[in-house]
Amino acid sequence: MTKTLINLDADDKAWLDREAKRQHLPMTELVRQAVRSYRLREQTGRKPSLAIVLQRTSGLWKHGDGLDWQDRLRDEWQREA
């Protein structure tokens, strides 16, 4: 493995440290995973699969029933039309 020195903005470094702690990974492993993921995505020209996107975003909505909220929003659009 090659050792590389990089410069990061303070906000990016703070985020990286928090994310590494949250995932219980060394910060260097998190950077390796990110670079590998970026490289593979560029090489294949593919976006993440729906399953991966759903896994990564599962549980993000914390404000009750998301479908109910969506329906109410769409009802507002219908009334405005």
C-alpha positions, 0 to 999 in steps of 0.5 A: 500500500502506498502512503499519500499525504493530502490536504483537506478543508477543516470542515471536510476533515471534521466530517471525515473524523465524525463519519469514521467514528460513527462507522467504527472505522479508521479514517484512512479506511473510510478514505480508501473506501471512498476512493475505491467507490469513486474509481469503480463508478467512474470505470463502469460509468454506472450509478449505484443500484437502487438497492444500494441507494435504498440501503444508504437512505433507509431511515432518513425521514424522521417526521412521521409517515412519509407517504402521508406527508407526500399525499398532503403535499400533492393535495396542495398542488391540486388545489393550486391548479 
